[in-house]
């Protein structure tokens, strides 16, 4: 605990600090709750994304087997290139996090006449799976940033709840005792002085 002065000025300063801490604490607690909620939502979005990918991969596997070409997905994936991942940024409880928007692909040219008739559908199916994976990576990045902010916010909440507010309250208590003791001592001294002044006259 920092050394304090036992004065009325210091008492006012400590009271102002306590008022400030107690005003900021609910805001920090609310932020902590929002961040915890967002972490749960990120986990739900990741789980939903993984389910969608499993379904899409299963559908693609059935579809390629139907056409008798188990390597079709690998062949299409080799022809696809990611040109750009488009993301936006959103503020969640004071944290700027990336949000998936879309992906731009480049496709190696192929001969429409010699290619299998299902190639266009296959390309779209593979793109959808790749987009799901990119989106999941971005959700994980959101989660990482939110977890990091939650750690800092939790430290601040603990600092206010367990250190700053109790410390300010204790300082106020000690200063009030000191001022009260000084006031009592001052009254006692003035009575003694008054009595001494009255004694010679008597």
N, C-alpha and C positions, 0 to 999 in steps of 0.2 A: 504494500500500500504506500502511495506517495505521501510525503510529509505535507501536512496541512497547517494552515494558520488558524488559530482559534479567535477569529474576528467576525464581526457582523458582515463585512464585505465577503469574506470567505463563505459564510453561511449562505448568503444570497447566491453566490456562484455555485455552490453545491446543490442548492435547491433548483436553480435553473438547469443544471446538468441532469438532475434526477427527472425533471419535467421533460427534458429533451429525450432522455433514454426511454422513459415510459411512453412517450409519444411515438418513437420510432419502432419500438419492440413489436407492437401488433402488425405493423406493415411488414416487418421482416418475417414474422410468423406466418402471415398470409402468403407471402412470397414462397416460403418454404413448403407450405401446403400445395401451392400451385405447381411447384417444381416436382414434388412427389407424385402429384396426379399426372403430370406430363410424362414422367418416367414410366408409370403404369400404362399410359396410352401408347407410348413408344413400343413397349413390350407386346401389347395387343396388336399393334400395326405390323410388327415384325412377324408375329405368329400367323396373322392373316395372310401376309405376303408369302410366307413359306408354304402355307396351305395351297394358295393359288399356284405357286410354282410347281408343287408336286402334282397338282391336277393337270397343269399345262404339259408337264413332262410326260405324264402318263398318257394323256390324249395324243401327244406327238408320237410316243412309242407305238401306240395302237395303230395310228394312222400310217407310220412308216412301214410297219409290219404288213398292213393291208396292201400296200403297194410293193411288198416284197423287197424293200431296200432298207435294211437296218442301219446303214451308214448315211442315210439321206440327211439326217439332222447335222451330222458332222461335216458333210460336204457343203451344206448351206452355210453353216457357221464359219467355215473357212473362207467363204466368199464375202461374208459381211464384215464391215469395219465400222467401228464407232467413230464418227466424225466429231460430235460434240454432245456433251450432256448439259441440258438446259435446266438450271435450277434458279429458284428465287430465294429470297431471305425473308424470314418472318420473325417478329419479336415475340418471344414467349417468356413472360414473367421477367422481362429485362435482359433476355439472352437472344442474340441474333443467331438463328439456326437455319441451315439450308433446307429447302423443301423441293422435292423432285417435281419437275414440270414435264420434260420429255427428253427423248434422245434422237439425235440426227444420225442416220446411218449412211454409209457408202456401200454400194454393192458392186462387186466386179461384174462387168458386162457378161452376158451369156447369150447363146444363140436360142432365140425363142422357138425356132423350128425343130432343133435337135434336142432341146431340153424336155424333160418329162412334163406331162401336163399338170402335175400337182406342184410344180416348183414354186409358183407364186404363193399358193396357200402355205407351203412349207416355209418360205421366207418370212411370211407374216407370223407364223407360229414361233419360229426361232427368235424373231425380233421381240415378241411378247415376253418370252422367257428371259432374254437378256435385259429387257427393261425392268422386269420384276427384280432381278438381281441388283441392278444399279439402284433402283428405288430403295431396296433393303439396305444397301451400303449407306445411302444418305440418311435413312432413318436411324441407323446405328451411329452415324456421326452426330445427328440431333441428340440422341441419347447420351453420347459421350460429353457433349457440351453442357447439357442440362445437369448431368450427374456432377460435373465439375463445378457448376454454379451452385448446386445444392450443397456441396461440401463447404464452399465459402460462406453461403448463407447460414448454414447450420452453425458454423464457427462463430459468426456474428451474433446469432440468437443466443448461443451459449455464453458468449462474452457479456452480452447485455444482461441476461437472466442471472448468471452465476457469479459475475464479477462486478460489472459497472454499477448496476442498480443496488445490489447489497452494499457495495463499497460506499456509494453516495449516501445511502440511508444511514450507514454506520458513522460516516463523517459528520452528517447533520446531527446525529444523536450526540456525538462527542463534543462538537462545537457548542450545541445548545447547553450541555452540562457545564462546559467551561465558561460560557457567557453567564449562565445562571449563578455559578460559583463566584465569578468575578463580581456580579451585581450584588450578591449577598455579602461578599467581603467588603465591597465599596460602601454598602449601607452600614455594616458593622464599624468600618473605619470612620465614617462620618459621625456616627453616634459617639464613638470614643473621643473623636476630636472635639465634638460639641460639648461633651461632658468635661473634657479638660479645660475648655474655654470658660465653662461655667464655674469650675472649682475655685479659681482665684477670686472671682466676684463674690462667692459665698464666704 
